């Protein structure tokens, strides 16, 4: 299925024939073709999209988009939103472009095969400094020094971050965003200090939402919203989103987001 793909730089993962499946996500609201092996779209992408506030007519950029799960879920929720999907793996970027077309969004969602850390490559993708309203990102957040590294190159690239990667991705978001533009990201729950340290230059008005697997268990992820040029001060911590009850059944709140397509506002009402 054709889609709009821009090639903006050298890819780290070489192109190869991929075995793929076509899967329904977001309660069937999206159909995504994705590799059978390696990283596949899961809760993190849908939670990230749900936590990203945007309005029609704005331009959002999804850094590290993979096959487009988060960016397309956001575009499906916000009519008239323009989205650029940035993915370093060309084969995944091609799938993302095809997924935009598959879901009838190729007129307002484009994919670019380039490095999220490379400002020149981002510019080659048609993105100018200080022009974007929203950036959402799910950077590789596992530490190869502490965790077993996957032998699959695509899974490794999607999951394993190098030293300083988070700060570099935040710097890319800062480069892209207009003043008062909003960054939304998902990260490991035990890495909050690293996130806040990365945001301290350029971003403020931070809001943190923990994601908890079930009652009595520690958070496994955090969703963080920050504003470029926002006010300094301690971040606001919202009550956590509980994914499952004591019996392991999905909670109504989680189902509303993950299957029902409801937003997950990280704003002070």
Number of C-alpha atoms within 10 A of each C-alpha: 10 13 21 18 23 20 18 21 18 14 16 14 14 11 11 8 7 12 10 13 12 12 12 12 19 21 14 12 15 19 18 26 23 25 20 12 13 16 18 17 19 13 17 20 25 23 24 26 31 21 24 27 19 19 16 12 12 14 21 29 26 28 27 27 31 31 30 33 30 29 34 28 21 28 22 19 18 16 13 16 18 22 26 25 31 31 27 26 25 27 22 24 28 25 25 33 27 25 28 32 19 18 14 14 20 20 13 17 27 26 34 29 30 29 22 25 20 15 19 15 19 23 13 16 22 12 18 16 16 14 15 22 20 25 26 29 26 23 22 20 17 18 14 15 11 7 9 11 16 14 9 11 15 20 16 18 20 22 19 20 17 13 11 10 15 22 17 15 21 24 18 19 29 25 19 24 24 19 17 15 22 28 26 25 26 27 24 18 18 13 12 17 10 14 20 18 11 18 21 12 15 18 24 22 18 26 19 23 23 23 23 19 20 19 14 9 9 13 19 13 21 25 25 26 27 25 23 22 17 16 14 13 10 11 16 16 13 13 10 16 19 19 20 18 14 11 8 11 11 17 15 14 15 19 17 16 20 25 15 15 22 18 19 21 13 22 16 7 4
